[in-house]
Amino acid sequence: MSLEPHAFSLRQLQYAVAVAETLSFRKAAERCHVSQPALSAQIAQLEEALGTALFERDRRRVLITASGRELIARARAVLREADDLVESARRAKDPLMGALRIGVIPTISPYLLPRIAPVLRKTYPGLTIFWVEEKTEVLARSLSEGTLDAAIVALESELGDVDQAIIATDPFMIAAPPTSPLASGAPAKTSDLRDVGVLLLDDGHCFRDQALAICAEAKASELEFRATSLTTLTQMVAAGAGVTLLPSLAVPTETQRTKLVVRPFEEPAPHRTLALVWRRRSPLATAFAQLVTTIRKAYPLPEAKPAAPRSKRAK
């Protein structure tokens, strides 16, 4: 590693990233709380130090150059590492003090957060958690970009290069109206769904992909209607529109106001694996592992068997 002084500063990298994100020197200057001439001068110095132009600009627009796209991506990575260095020092005494931004997917958040959020507040009074509900793809991108510290997701989804600690397995169940042939009997087999019309979530939900895999194996057919939430699915099923699959985590909430019959699958039941994930080499890894221990104890469904904690590279 060279000990020669660098020809540019972290602040200059922040300015460049702000311009790349806003495609405007004026808006970037406002975001960075500096004058536009000062920001422009710092960007010019950065480009001179790097030996290449990062932006093309005229009176009407700003474009990122071909070389600028790669360098801006690396600048973001450098800034994330710098933020992690500061965060690691700040949390050296108590990693569970301050604020965390944790994402959670919509098929988990309404069923898990009401149970665990009060427990976390009581257990860690010095910690403030800002919960962000989004689909898996958005959370994975936000995690990679550093705008989230961690996320609660299903591990069966594509998550990138992350560390993880498992919260619980969440078995799937068949939800059907009382008049359905699937509404009674012993624990179901996947083959019981053969030629059955199944209602599923809309594109973008990881639970849809998992349910589709089960339907494909069973040769079930997907009905035309696609719901944006599990609540809509259960209401449609209760109205006789078909059957659906629900994660066990959602069953108590989604069936309390309907006359649905919920039937488990025989073992080994199809399931998803709920986990907290975070960037590899995060300075908060120890804190996240401690959080998962607390979350696991507060998990609302005792029949969903919590797995032993582990941390490894997810898919």
C-alpha positions as CSV (number, residue, x, y, z in Angstrom):
1,M,0.0,0.0,0.0
2,S,1.4,3.4,-1.0
3,L,1.9,6.0,1.7
4,E,2.1,8.8,-0.8
5,P,-0.6,11.5,-0.2
6,H,-3.7,11.1,-2.5
7,A,-4.4,13.7,-5.1
8,F,-8.1,13.8,-4.2
9,S,-10.3,13.8,-1.1
10,L,-13.3,11.8,0.1
11,R,-15.2,15.1,-0.1
12,Q,-14.5,15.3,-3.8
13,L,-15.7,11.8,-4.3
14,Q,-18.9,12.7,-2.4
15,Y,-19.4,15.7,-4.8
16,A,-18.9,13.4,-7.9
17,V,-21.4,10.8,-6.6
18,A,-23.9,13.6,-5.9
19,V,-23.6,14.9,-9.5
20,A,-23.9,11.3,-10.8
21,E,-27.1,10.8,-8.8
22,T,-28.8,14.1,-9.6
23,L,-27.3,14.7,-13.1
24,S,-27.2,18.3,-12.1
25,F,-24.3,20.4,-10.7
26,R,-26.9,22.8,-9.1
27,K,-28.8,20.1,-7.4
28,A,-25.6,18.3,-6.3
29,A,-24.3,21.6,-4.8
30,E,-27.6,22.0,-2.9
31,R,-27.4,18.4,-1.6
32,C,-23.8,18.9,-0.5
33,H,-24.5,22.4,1.0
34,V,-21.9,24.2,-1.0
35,S,-22.0,26.8,-3.8
36,Q,-22.2,25.5,-7.4
37,P,-18.9,27.2,-8.4
38,A,-17.1,25.5,-5.4
39,L,-18.5,22.1,-6.3
40,S,-17.6,22.6,-10.0
41,A,-14.0,23.5,-9.1
42,Q,-13.7,20.4,-6.8
43,I,-15.0,18.2,-9.6
44,A,-12.5,19.7,-12.0
45,Q,-9.7,19.0,-9.6
46,L,-10.9,15.4,-9.1
47,E,-11.0,14.9,-12.9
48,E,-7.5,16.3,-13.2
49,A,-6.2,14.0,-10.5
50,L,-7.8,11.0,-12.1
51,G,-6.7,12.0,-15.6
52,T,-10.1,11.6,-17.2
53,A,-13.4,13.4,-17.5
54,L,-16.2,12.0,-15.3
55,F,-19.0,14.1,-16.8
56,E,-20.0,15.7,-20.1
57,R,-21.9,19.0,-19.4
58,D,-23.4,21.9,-21.3
59,R,-26.1,24.4,-20.5
60,R,-28.9,21.9,-20.7
61,R,-27.7,18.6,-19.3
62,V,-25.1,16.5,-17.5
63,L,-24.1,13.0,-18.7
64,I,-21.7,10.5,-17.1
65,T,-18.9,9.5,-19.4
66,A,-18.1,5.9,-20.2
67,S,-15.0,5.9,-17.9
68,G,-16.9,8.0,-15.4
69,R,-19.5,5.2,-14.8
70,E,-16.9,2.8,-13.6
71,L,-15.0,5.4,-11.5
72,I,-18.2,6.6,-9.9
73,A,-19.1,3.0,-8.9
74,R,-15.7,2.7,-7.3
75,A,-16.1,6.0,-5.6
76,R,-19.3,4.8,-4.0
77,A,-17.5,1.7,-2.8
78,V,-14.7,3.8,-1.3
79,L,-17.3,6.0,0.5
80,R,-19.1,3.0,1.9
81,E,-15.8,1.7,3.3
82,A,-15.1,5.1,4.8
83,D,-18.6,5.1,6.4
84,D,-18.0,1.6,7.7
85,L,-14.7,2.8,9.3
86,V,-16.5,5.6,11.1
87,E,-19.3,3.4,12.1
88,S,-17.0,0.7,13.5
89,A,-15.2,3.3,15.6
90,R,-18.5,4.8,16.8
91,R,-19.9,1.5,17.9
92,A,-16.7,0.1,19.4
93,K,-18.1,0.7,22.9
94,D,-21.7,-0.4,22.3
95,P,-22.7,-1.6,18.8
96,L,-26.4,-1.5,19.7
97,M,-26.5,2.2,20.4
98,G,-27.7,4.8,17.8
99,A,-29.7,4.1,14.7
100,L,-30.1,1.3,12.2
101,R,-31.9,1.1,8.9
102,I,-33.3,-2.4,8.3
103,G,-35.3,-3.4,5.3
104,V,-38.1,-6.1,5.4
105,I,-40.1,-7.6,2.6
106,P,-43.9,-7.1,2.4
107,T,-44.7,-10.8,3.0
108,I,-42.9,-10.6,6.3
109,S,-43.3,-7.1,7.7
110,P,-47.0,-7.0,8.7
111,Y,-46.7,-10.3,10.5
112,L,-43.3,-10.2,12.1
113,L,-42.7,-6.5,13.0
114,P,-45.7,-6.0,15.4
115,R,-44.3,-8.9,17.4
116,I,-40.6,-8.1,17.4
117,A,-40.4,-4.3,17.3
118,P,-41.6,-3.8,20.9
119,V,-39.3,-6.5,22.1
120,L,-36.3,-4.9,20.4
121,R,-37.2,-1.4,21.7
122,K,-37.4,-2.8,25.3
123,T,-34.2,-4.9,25.0
124,Y,-32.1,-2.2,23.3
125,P,-33.4,1.2,24.6
126,G,-30.4,3.0,23.1
127,L,-31.1,1.7,19.6
128,T,-33.5,3.2,17.1
129,I,-34.5,1.0,14.1
130,F,-35.9,2.6,11.0
131,W,-37.8,-0.1,9.2
132,V,-38.1,0.1,5.3
133,E,-40.6,-2.1,3.6
134,E,-39.7,-3.0,0.0
135,K,-39.5,-6.0,-2.3
136,T,-36.4,-8.2,-2.2
137,E,-34.7,-6.8,-5.4
138,V,-35.0,-3.2,-4.0
139,L,-33.7,-4.2,-0.6
140,A,-30.7,-6.1,-2.1
141,R,-29.7,-3.1,-4.1
142,S,-30.1,-0.7,-1.2
143,L,-28.0,-3.0,0.9
144,S,-25.3,-3.1,-1.7
145,E,-25.3,0.6,-2.1
146,G,-25.1,1.2,1.6
147,T,-28.5,3.0,2.1
148,L,-29.6,0.0,4.3
149,D,-27.6,-1.6,7.1
150,A,-29.4,-5.0,7.0
151,A,-32.6,-6.6,5.7
152,I,-35.0,-9.4,6.8
153,V,-35.7,-11.5,3.7
154,A,-36.2,-15.1,2.5
155,L,-32.9,-16.7,1.7
156,E,-34.4,-18.5,-1.3
157,S,-34.1,-15.3,-3.2
158,E,-31.1,-13.9,-5.0
159,L,-29.4,-11.6,-2.5
160,G,-25.9,-11.1,-3.7
161,D,-22.8,-11.3,-1.6
162,V,-24.1,-11.0,2.0
163,D,-23.6,-12.5,5.4
164,Q,-26.7,-13.9,7.2
165,A,-28.1,-15.2,10.4
166,I,-31.2,-17.4,10.2
167,I,-34.3,-16.4,12.1
168,A,-36.7,-19.3,11.4
169,T,-38.1,-21.6,8.7
170,D,-41.6,-20.7,7.6
171,P,-43.6,-23.6,6.2
172,F,-46.1,-23.0,3.4
173,M,-49.8,-23.9,3.8
174,I,-52.8,-24.3,1.5
175,A,-55.6,-21.8,2.1
176,A,-59.0,-22.7,0.6
177,P,-62.6,-21.9,1.1
178,P,-64.6,-24.4,3.2
179,T,-66.3,-25.7,0.1
180,S,-63.1,-26.7,-1.7
181,P,-62.0,-30.3,-1.9
182,L,-58.6,-29.2,-0.6
183,A,-60.3,-27.9,2.6
184,S,-60.2,-31.2,4.5
185,G,-58.0,-34.3,4.9
186,A,-54.6,-35.2,6.2
187,P,-51.6,-33.0,5.6
188,A,-51.5,-32.2,1.9
189,K,-49.1,-33.5,-0.7
190,T,-47.8,-31.2,-3.4
191,S,-49.5,-33.4,-5.9
192,D,-52.9,-32.5,-4.4
193,L,-52.6,-29.2,-6.3
194,R,-52.6,-30.9,-9.6
195,D,-54.9,-29.1,-12.1
196,V,-56.1,-26.8,-9.3
197,G,-56.4,-23.0,-10.0
198,V,-54.1,-21.1,-7.7
199,L,-54.1,-17.4,-6.9
200,L,-50.6,-15.9,-6.6
201,L,-48.9,-12.6,-5.9
202,D,-47.9,-10.1,-8.6
203,D,-44.4,-10.1,-10.2
204,G,-41.6,-8.8,-8.0
205,H,-42.6,-10.7,-4.8
206,C,-40.1,-13.4,-3.9
207,F,-43.0,-15.4,-2.4
208,R,-44.6,-15.6,-5.9
209,D,-41.4,-17.2,-7.3
210,Q,-41.4,-19.8,-4.5
211,A,-45.1,-20.5,-4.9
212,L,-44.7,-20.8,-8.7
213,A,-42.1,-23.5,-8.2
214,I,-44.5,-25.5,-6.1
215,C,-47.3,-25.1,-8.7
216,A,-44.9,-26.1,-11.5
217,E,-44.0,-29.3,-9.6
218,A,-47.6,-30.1,-8.9
219,K,-48.8,-29.1,-12.4
220,A,-51.2,-26.6,-10.9
221,S,-52.5,-23.7,-13.0
222,E,-52.1,-20.0,-12.1
223,L,-55.3,-18.0,-12.2
224,E,-55.3,-14.7,-14.2
225,F,-55.7,-12.4,-11.2
226,R,-52.5,-11.4,-9.5
227,A,-52.6,-9.8,-6.0
228,T,-50.3,-7.1,-4.6
229,S,-50.5,-8.5,-1.1
230,L,-51.3,-11.6,0.9
231,T,-54.4,-9.8,2.3
232,T,-55.8,-9.5,-1.2
233,L,-55.1,-13.1,-1.9
234,T,-56.9,-14.4,1.2
235,Q,-59.9,-12.1,0.5
236,M,-60.2,-13.4,-3.0
237,V,-59.9,-17.0,-1.8
238,A,-62.6,-16.4,0.8
239,A,-64.8,-15.1,-2.0
240,G,-64.4,-18.4,-3.8
241,A,-62.0,-17.3,-6.5
242,G,-59.7,-20.3,-6.0
243,V,-57.1,-21.4,-3.5
244,T,-53.7,-20.0,-2.6
245,L,-50.5,-20.7,-0.7
246,L,-49.7,-18.8,2.5
247,P,-46.5,-18.8,4.6
248,S,-47.3,-20.0,8.1
249,L,-46.1,-16.6,9.5
250,A,-49.1,-14.9,7.8
251,V,-51.8,-17.4,8.7
252,P,-53.0,-16.0,12.1
253,T,-53.4,-12.5,10.7
254,E,-54.8,-13.3,7.3
255,T,-57.4,-15.9,8.5
256,Q,-58.8,-14.2,11.6
257,R,-61.5,-12.3,9.7
258,T,-62.3,-14.9,7.0
259,K,-63.7,-18.4,6.8
260,L,-60.7,-19.9,5.2
261,V,-59.5,-23.4,5.9
262,V,-55.8,-23.7,6.2
263,R,-54.2,-27.1,5.5
264,P,-50.5,-27.9,6.2
265,F,-48.3,-29.9,3.8
266,E,-46.9,-33.2,4.9
267,E,-43.2,-33.3,5.9
268,P,-40.9,-32.3,4.5
269,A,-43.1,-29.3,3.9
270,P,-42.2,-26.6,1.3
271,H,-41.0,-23.6,3.2
272,R,-38.9,-20.4,3.0
273,T,-36.0,-19.5,5.3
274,L,-36.3,-16.2,7.0
275,A,-33.0,-14.4,7.9
276,L,-31.4,-11.2,8.6
277,V,-28.7,-10.4,6.0
278,W,-26.1,-7.6,5.8
279,R,-23.0,-6.6,3.8
280,R,-20.0,-8.8,4.1
281,R,-17.3,-7.3,6.3
282,S,-19.9,-5.0,8.0
283,P,-18.6,-3.6,11.3
284,L,-22.0,-4.4,12.7
285,A,-21.9,-8.1,12.2
286,T,-21.7,-8.9,16.0
287,A,-24.6,-6.5,16.7
288,F,-26.7,-8.2,14.0
289,A,-26.1,-11.6,15.3
290,Q,-27.2,-10.4,18.8
291,L,-30.3,-8.9,17.2
292,V,-31.2,-12.1,15.5
293,T,-30.9,-14.0,18.9
294,T,-33.5,-11.6,20.3
295,I,-35.8,-11.8,17.2
296,R,-35.6,-15.6,17.3
297,K,-36.9,-15.6,20.9
298,A,-39.8,-13.3,19.9
299,Y,-40.7,-15.2,16.7
300,P,-44.5,-15.4,16.8
301,L,-45.1,-19.0,15.6
302,P,-43.6,-21.7,17.8
303,E,-44.5,-24.4,15.3
304,A,-42.1,-22.8,12.8
305,K,-38.8,-24.3,13.9
306,P,-36.0,-21.8,14.4
307,A,-32.7,-23.0,12.9
308,A,-29.3,-22.7,14.6
309,P,-27.5,-19.4,13.9
310,R,-25.0,-19.4,11.2
311,S,-23.2,-16.8,9.0
312,K,-22.1,-17.6,5.5
313,R,-22.4,-16.3,1.9
314,A,-25.9,-16.4,0.7
315,K,-27.0,-17.3,-2.8
